Amino acid sequence: MKLALIGFGQAGGKIVDEFLAYDAAVSGGFVGDAIAVNSARTDLAGLEHVHTDKQVLIGGTRVSGHGVGADNELGAVIAEEDIDEIQDAIDTVPVHDLDAFLIVAGMGGGTGSGGSPVLAKHLKRVYSEPVYGLGVLPGTDEGGIYSLNAARSFRTFVREVDNLLVFDNDVWRRAGESVEGGYDAINREIVERFGTLFSAGEVGVGDHVAESVVDSSEIINTLECGGVSTIGYATETVDREERGLLSRFTRAEGETDDVAKTTRMTSLVRKATLGRLTLPCDVSSAERALVVASGPPTELNRKGIERGRRWLEEKTGSMEVRGGDYPTSDDEVGSVVLLSGVTDIPRVERLQDLAVETKETTARIRERSEEGIEELIDTGGELDALF
């Protein structure tokens, strides 16, 4: 699937930067072009793979390149004001070769959470290609203002994009990690999971052709129901030496190891679905789903993929479950499961509740502050009368 990646804000820019490195390392071929948009000059300067010609600094007249300080309302305003500057960068993208746009943003900050829905609305008005979002939820330990921003951004972002793919930091932060080290690890997890999905169907010279190809239309059809999506991922390393010995033995005996491969692939589909999703949810609430099996061609078993697909149909209760394979040259067999249109999401419900509490607390603090100021003014007036 060929994508134009647009990283909006600090987190979005870093993730897109990581996507570019990953795509080059695995020859994925899914990055058609990449742009980074930010209101902070230093954040753009820290990117290693997004070309400087594709870096867009917005809000210069308002924040002078210093960022919006987690004010996502200001982030939305400057995105509206400078949308033409963003469009100038998009005009350099070969849109005719693209399958879709993907806007990547952290939903707890200011520039990305405020500006990404504005950009999504603009792109849908100008282009016919689907516009997807990849939103990263902040951890609950990052502070109330970030949860409030995420709740606001979530509502508007999911409304403006054709589908919102979500990654929840709360699920992936490990105890004892430094903040910087934790986010670097999280970004790698994001890129590996979504990169494997988007690489499917992008066949390069000398690549193996899948028996049951998963192309961009399969992904687009799965995401077409809209709403929120989450991804599961599971892998198992295959020992090449052991595989070679097994193959020689089974050929001599006139048998195959199809049963083992079928069992492994079905197990990987289950692990991907029931393991750590990018956004935990009730799997049965998914409207559509897609299974992508990846790995060495000799290890990809069509029967196993089909059994995994049928199992996922039963688990989700959906008749729209697609499946196929994506041959690679590495030593890992993997399964990516895309669950689209999920609705039963406890994390989002908690996020909305926390945002309401934060808003009420902020209102009480502001009210007390205003009352305190009025008391000071009244006291000052009384003192003036005495003298």
C-alpha positions, 0 to 999 in steps of 0.5 A: 500500500503506497502512502503519503505520510504526514507527521504532525507535531513532535510525536508525529514527526518522529514516528514518520522519521522512524517509518522512513528508516524502517521502509528503507531497511526492509525495502517495504516500498509503502512510503510514497513520500513523507512530510513533517509539520510542526510549530517548533523549529527544534523538533524539525531540526531533530529529524534525520530522514525527512528531507528538509524540503519536506519540513514545514514550520507553521505558526511563525507569526504567532509562536515564532518557531517555539511551539504552542506549549500543549495548547491544542486550540492554538494548534488548530488555529495556526493549522487553519491559518497556515494550511496553504504552506502545508499544501505547498509541501503536499503539492510536491508529492506524487499523489497519482502514485498513492493509495492513501494519505496517513496523518500521524500525530500524538493526541496529547500535545498541542500542534499535532492534536490540534492541527491534524484534524484540520489537515484531515478535513482539508485533504478530504476536501481536495483529494479523492484518496482516502485520508487515514489518521494514526493517533497516539494516545498519551499515558495516564501518567503524563498529566491531565492536560494531555488527557484533556487534549487527547479527548478533544482531539480524538473526537474531532480526528475520528470524525474528519478521517476515513479511519483512525488507527490508534496506538495507546502509550499506556499499554506499551510503556514499561516500568523503569524506562526513561521517558526518552528511551520509552518513547523510542521503543514505543515508536519502534513498536508502532512502526513495526506493526503498521509498517508490516501491514502497509508493506503487504502487496508492495512487491519489488524486483526479485520479491516472492509473489504471494499465493493469496495477495493482500493488496491495497484494496484489501486494506482500504476495504477493511478500513472503509467502515470508518471509526477506530481501528487497532492492530495485533501482531505476533511472530515466531522465529524459524531456524533455517538449519532446522527447517532445511534438515526437516525438509530433506527428511520429510521429502525422503519419507514422502511426507510434509510438515504442513500440519505443523505449519498450519498449527503455527499459523493458526496459533499466530493469528490467535496470539495477534488477536488476543495479545497486546493490541495497539488499542485494547478493545473487545474483539467482538465489537470489530465491524471488519478484520484483515489477517496478513501472514508474513514470512519465508514463502516455504513457511506460509501455509494457505490452510493455516491462514484460512483457518486463522481467518475463519477463527477470526470470523467466529471471534468477531462475529463479522462476515467481512474478514479478509486474509492473505500472505506477504512473503518476506526473506527474513527468518520470522513467520508473523501474523498481523491482524487489523480490527476495524470499526471497533466500538467497545474500547474501555481506554477511550471511555476512561479517557473521556471520563478523565477529560471531563474531570479535568475540565471540571477541576480546571473550571473550579480552580479558575472560579476560585482564582477569579473570586480571589482576584475580586476579593483583592480588588474589594480589599484594595478599594476599602484601603483606598477609602481609609486613606 
